Amino acid sequence: MALVTSKEMFKKAYEGHYAIGAFNVNNMEIVQGITEACREEKAPVILQVSKGARAYANHTYLVKLVEAAVQECPEIPIVLHLDHGPDFETCKACIDGGFTSVMIDASSKPFAENIEITRKVVEYAHDHGVVVEAELGALAGVEDEVSVDADKAFYTRPEEVEEFVSKTGCDSLAIAIGTSHGAYKFKPGTNPQLRFDILEEVSRKLPGFPIVLHGSSSVPQDYVKMINDNGGKMPGAIGVPEEQLRQASRLSVCKINIDSDLRLAMTGTIRQFFSEHPDKFDPREYLKPARANIKELVRHKLIHVLGCNGKA
C-alpha cells in the first residue's frame, strides 16, 4: 500500500467514533516502534514531521524512513503529515517532497489573515492531491519551534468555525479546548478538564467535519518517575487524562496528536539503561529497549485511548 491521505481515514473514524493516532517522528527507532504496534493491532496511523524534525533529521531521510515503514507494513494505511507548518513555503516543500497531508498553522495571526494564508496552502495542496489541516485558537506550551505563552493562548471561538472552513476549504480543523504543548500541561494538584462544551458546539456547527486535538500527550507518570529516578529533573510534568481523550475521540475528534509521551518513553528507557549498565556504549543496545517501550506505549494508546485498533 502506498502512502495515503487522511480523507478516508477521518470519514471512517468520525462514523466509527474513534480517533487516529498522529505520532511525531524524528528517527528510525520511533518510526519502527509506532508502525510495528500499528501493524500488530491493525490500526491506521499518521506519522508526523515537524519543522524542527526536518531541520534535525533532514526531509529526505524522514521521507525515506516513512517509505520504508510503508514497505514493511503494507497492510496498514499510513499518512505522512507536516505538523505545524509555519508558512506557505514550508507546506509547499513538503507537498512537493512526497507528503500526503500538511498542516498550516496561522493560528497566531488575525482571523482574516489566517483565512488568507490557509486558503493559499489549500489551493496548492488540493491541486497536488494533498489534504490540509488548519488551526483556530492558540494552545499554550512549547513543541519544537512552536512556543505560546499561557497569557497569549485562547480557546477556539465556535462562532468562527463555519466561516473559516467555508472560506479556506481546509479538510480538518485543529481547535483549542484546553490541551497544551509539551510535558507540563497542568499544574500539580489541579483537576485537568478539557472544554467539551466548546468541542460539542463546534461539532454542531460543523456536522461530519473532522476535528483535531494538538497537545494531547498524557505524560505517563511511570516514565516521568523513570527519568527522575535516573538523574532527571522533571517535577510537575502532568498531561491530559486519557479518559478525556477517549471521550473526545467518541465525539468529532478524528485525530489526536501524541508527541511528548514517546519522547518520555525513549528518554526514560535510555536513562535507566545507562544507570544499570554504565559500561555500555553501543547505541543498538540502549535504543533497542527504547524502541520496545515506544511500541508498547503506542499499543496502549491505540487500544485504550484512540480506539482505532482493528480499524485498518
C-alpha positions as CSV (number, residue, x, y, z in Angstrom):
1,M,0.0,0.0,0.0
2,A,1.3,3.5,-0.9
3,L,1.1,6.5,1.4
4,V,-2.5,7.7,1.6
5,T,-4.2,10.9,2.6
6,S,-6.3,11.1,5.8
7,K,-9.6,11.8,4.0
8,E,-11.0,8.2,4.1
9,M,-9.3,7.6,7.5
10,F,-11.2,10.5,9.0
11,K,-14.5,9.6,7.4
12,K,-14.3,6.1,9.0
13,A,-13.1,7.5,12.3
14,Y,-16.0,10.0,12.5
15,E,-18.6,7.4,11.7
16,G,-16.9,4.8,14.0
17,H,-16.4,7.1,17.0
18,Y,-12.7,6.7,17.3
19,A,-9.6,8.8,16.5
20,I,-6.4,8.2,14.5
21,G,-3.1,8.5,16.4
22,A,-0.8,11.1,15.0
23,F,2.7,10.5,16.2
24,N,5.7,12.8,15.7
25,V,8.7,11.0,14.4
26,N,12.4,12.0,14.4
27,N,14.4,8.9,13.9
28,M,14.3,5.2,12.8
29,E,13.5,3.7,16.2
30,I,10.5,5.9,16.8
31,V,9.1,5.1,13.3
32,Q,9.7,1.4,13.9
33,G,8.1,1.3,17.3
34,I,5.0,3.1,16.1
35,T,4.4,1.2,12.9
36,E,5.1,-2.2,14.4
37,A,2.5,-1.6,17.1
38,C,0.0,-0.4,14.4
39,R,0.7,-3.4,12.2
40,E,0.1,-5.8,15.1
41,E,-3.0,-4.0,16.2
42,K,-4.3,-3.4,12.7
43,A,-4.5,0.3,13.2
44,P,-4.3,3.2,10.7
45,V,-1.7,5.8,11.6
46,I,-0.5,9.3,10.8
47,L,3.3,9.8,11.0
48,Q,4.0,13.5,11.6
49,V,7.1,15.5,10.9
50,S,7.6,19.0,12.4
51,K,9.7,21.8,11.1
52,G,12.1,21.0,13.9
53,A,12.3,17.3,12.9
54,R,13.0,18.3,9.3
55,A,15.8,20.6,10.4
56,Y,17.2,17.8,12.7
57,A,17.0,14.7,10.5
58,N,16.6,16.2,7.0
59,H,13.5,16.0,4.9
60,T,14.8,13.2,2.6
61,Y,15.9,10.9,5.4
62,L,12.5,11.2,7.2
63,V,10.5,10.6,4.0
64,K,12.6,7.5,3.2
65,L,12.1,6.2,6.8
66,V,8.4,6.5,6.3
67,E,8.5,4.9,2.9
68,A,10.4,2.0,4.5
69,A,7.6,1.7,7.1
70,V,5.0,1.6,4.3
71,Q,7.0,-1.2,2.6
72,E,7.4,-3.2,5.8
73,C,3.7,-2.7,6.9
74,P,1.8,-2.8,3.6
75,E,-1.4,-4.0,5.4
76,I,-2.0,-0.7,7.3
77,P,-2.8,2.8,5.8
78,I,-0.1,5.4,6.7
79,V,-0.3,9.2,6.2
80,L,2.8,11.3,6.1
81,H,1.9,14.7,7.6
82,L,3.6,18.0,8.2
83,D,2.9,19.2,11.8
84,H,2.6,22.9,12.4
85,G,3.7,24.2,9.0
86,P,4.7,27.8,9.8
87,D,4.2,29.2,6.3
88,F,3.3,28.5,2.6
89,E,6.9,27.8,1.6
90,T,7.3,25.0,4.2
91,C,4.0,23.5,3.2
92,K,4.8,23.7,-0.5
93,A,8.2,22.0,0.1
94,C,6.5,19.1,1.9
95,I,3.8,18.8,-0.7
96,D,6.4,18.7,-3.5
97,G,8.5,16.3,-1.4
98,G,6.1,13.5,-1.0
99,F,3.9,14.3,2.0
100,T,0.2,13.4,1.7
101,S,-1.0,15.8,4.3
102,V,0.1,19.2,5.6
103,M,-0.9,21.5,8.5
104,I,-0.7,25.2,8.0
105,D,-0.6,26.8,11.4
106,A,-1.5,30.5,11.1
107,S,-3.5,30.5,14.4
108,S,-1.4,33.3,15.8
109,K,-2.5,35.6,13.0
110,P,-5.6,37.7,12.9
111,F,-8.7,35.8,11.8
112,A,-8.8,37.3,8.2
113,E,-5.0,36.7,7.7
114,N,-5.3,33.1,9.0
115,I,-8.0,32.5,6.4
116,E,-5.9,34.1,3.6
117,I,-2.8,32.1,4.4
118,T,-4.7,28.8,4.9
119,R,-6.6,29.2,1.6
120,K,-3.4,29.7,-0.3
121,V,-2.0,26.4,1.1
122,V,-5.3,24.6,0.5
123,E,-5.4,25.7,-3.2
124,Y,-1.9,24.4,-3.8
125,A,-2.3,21.2,-1.8
126,H,-5.6,20.2,-3.4
127,D,-4.1,20.8,-6.9
128,H,-1.5,18.2,-5.9
129,G,-3.8,15.7,-4.2
130,V,-2.8,16.6,-0.7
131,V,-5.1,17.4,2.2
132,V,-4.8,20.3,4.7
133,E,-5.3,20.7,8.4
134,A,-5.7,24.2,9.7
135,E,-6.0,25.7,13.2
136,L,-8.3,28.1,15.1
137,G,-7.4,29.0,18.6
138,A,-3.9,29.0,20.2
139,L,-2.5,26.3,22.5
140,A,-0.1,27.3,25.3
141,G,3.2,25.5,25.7
142,V,6.3,24.6,23.7
143,E,6.8,22.0,21.0
144,D,9.9,22.2,18.8
145,E,9.7,25.7,17.4
146,V,6.1,26.3,18.4
147,S,6.0,28.4,21.6
148,V,3.0,30.2,23.0
149,D,2.9,31.9,26.4
150,A,0.0,31.0,28.6
151,D,-1.3,34.6,28.6
152,K,-1.4,34.5,24.8
153,A,-3.3,31.2,24.5
154,F,-7.1,31.3,23.7
155,Y,-9.9,28.9,23.2
156,T,-11.4,28.4,19.7
157,R,-14.5,30.5,19.2
158,P,-17.2,28.2,17.9
159,E,-18.9,31.2,16.2
160,E,-15.9,31.5,13.8
161,V,-15.5,27.9,12.6
162,E,-18.2,27.8,9.9
163,E,-16.9,30.9,8.1
164,F,-13.3,29.7,8.5
165,V,-13.9,26.2,7.0
166,S,-16.1,27.6,4.2
167,K,-13.6,30.3,3.2
168,T,-10.4,28.2,3.4
169,G,-11.6,24.8,2.2
170,C,-9.5,23.0,4.7
171,D,-10.0,19.3,5.2
172,S,-9.7,19.2,9.0
173,L,-9.5,21.7,11.8
174,A,-7.4,21.8,15.0
175,I,-9.1,23.5,17.9
176,A,-8.1,24.7,21.3
177,I,-10.2,23.3,24.2
178,G,-7.6,23.2,27.0
179,T,-4.8,21.0,25.8
180,S,-1.3,22.4,25.5
181,H,2.1,21.5,24.0
182,G,4.9,19.9,25.9
183,A,5.1,17.8,29.1
184,Y,4.0,20.5,31.6
185,K,0.3,20.9,30.6
186,F,-1.3,21.4,34.0
187,K,-0.1,22.4,37.5
188,P,0.3,19.7,40.2
189,G,-2.8,19.4,42.4
190,T,-5.2,20.8,39.7
191,N,-8.0,18.8,38.1
192,P,-7.4,18.9,34.3
193,Q,-10.6,19.4,32.4
194,L,-11.0,19.8,28.7
195,R,-13.7,22.2,27.4
196,F,-16.1,19.7,25.9
197,D,-18.7,22.4,25.7
198,I,-16.6,24.1,23.0
199,L,-16.0,20.8,21.2
200,E,-19.7,20.0,21.2
201,E,-20.6,23.4,19.9
202,V,-18.0,23.2,17.1
203,S,-19.4,19.8,16.2
204,R,-22.9,21.2,15.9
205,K,-21.7,23.9,13.6
206,L,-19.6,21.5,11.5
207,P,-21.5,18.2,11.4
208,G,-19.4,15.4,9.9
209,F,-16.3,17.5,9.8
210,P,-13.1,16.0,11.3
211,I,-11.7,17.9,14.4
212,V,-8.1,17.6,15.6
213,L,-6.6,17.9,19.1
214,H,-3.0,19.0,19.5
215,G,-1.0,18.9,22.7
216,S,-2.7,15.7,23.8
217,S,0.1,13.7,25.4
218,S,-0.9,12.2,28.7
219,V,2.6,12.3,30.1
220,P,2.8,8.8,31.6
221,Q,3.9,9.1,35.2
222,D,5.8,5.8,35.2
223,Y,8.1,7.3,32.6
224,V,8.4,10.6,34.4
225,K,9.4,8.6,37.5
226,M,11.9,6.6,35.5
227,I,13.5,9.7,34.3
228,N,13.6,11.3,37.7
229,D,14.9,8.1,39.4
230,N,17.8,8.1,37.0
231,G,19.2,11.6,37.2
232,G,16.4,13.6,35.5
233,K,14.6,16.6,36.9
234,M,11.0,16.8,35.7
235,P,8.9,17.8,38.7
236,G,5.3,18.6,37.9
237,A,5.1,17.1,34.5
238,I,1.4,16.4,34.0
239,G,-0.6,15.7,30.9
240,V,-4.1,15.3,29.6
241,P,-6.1,12.5,31.3
242,E,-6.5,9.6,28.9
243,E,-10.2,9.1,29.7
244,Q,-10.9,12.6,28.5
245,L,-9.1,12.0,25.2
246,R,-11.1,8.8,24.8
247,Q,-14.3,10.8,25.3
248,A,-13.1,13.3,22.7
249,S,-12.5,10.5,20.2
250,R,-16.1,9.3,20.6
251,L,-17.3,12.7,19.5
252,S,-16.0,14.6,16.4
253,V,-12.2,14.3,17.2
254,C,-10.7,12.2,14.4
255,K,-7.0,12.9,15.0
256,I,-5.2,13.1,18.3
257,N,-1.6,14.3,18.3
258,I,0.8,12.4,20.6
259,D,4.4,13.6,20.9
260,S,5.8,14.1,24.4
261,D,4.8,10.6,25.6
262,L,7.1,8.9,23.1
263,R,10.0,11.2,24.0
264,L,9.5,10.5,27.7
265,A,9.4,6.7,27.0
266,M,12.6,6.9,24.9
267,T,14.5,9.2,27.4
268,G,13.4,7.3,30.5
269,T,14.4,3.9,29.0
270,I,17.8,5.2,27.9
271,R,18.5,6.9,31.3
272,Q,17.6,3.7,33.1
273,F,19.7,1.6,30.8
274,F,22.8,3.7,31.4
275,S,22.1,3.7,35.1
276,E,22.0,-0.1,35.1
277,H,24.8,-0.6,32.5
278,P,27.3,2.2,33.0
279,D,29.9,0.3,30.9
280,K,27.7,0.1,27.8
281,F,28.3,2.3,24.8
282,D,26.7,0.6,21.7
283,P,23.7,2.7,20.6
284,R,22.0,-0.5,19.4
285,E,21.9,-1.8,23.0
286,Y,20.1,1.1,24.5
287,L,17.9,2.0,21.5
288,K,16.5,-1.5,21.3
289,P,14.7,-1.4,24.7
290,A,13.7,2.3,24.0
291,R,12.1,1.2,20.7
292,A,10.3,-1.7,22.5
293,N,8.9,0.7,25.1
294,I,7.7,3.1,22.4
295,K,5.9,0.2,20.7
296,E,4.1,-0.9,23.9
297,L,3.1,2.7,24.7
298,V,1.7,3.2,21.2
299,R,-0.2,-0.1,21.5
300,H,-1.7,1.1,24.7
301,K,-2.8,4.4,23.1
302,L,-4.3,2.5,20.1
303,I,-6.5,0.3,22.3
304,H,-7.3,2.4,25.3
305,V,-7.2,6.0,24.2
306,L,-7.8,6.2,20.4
307,G,-10.0,3.1,20.0
308,C,-8.6,2.6,16.4
309,N,-7.2,-0.9,16.8
310,G,-8.7,-3.3,14.3
311,K,-9.7,-0.4,12.0
312,A,-7.1,-0.7,9.3
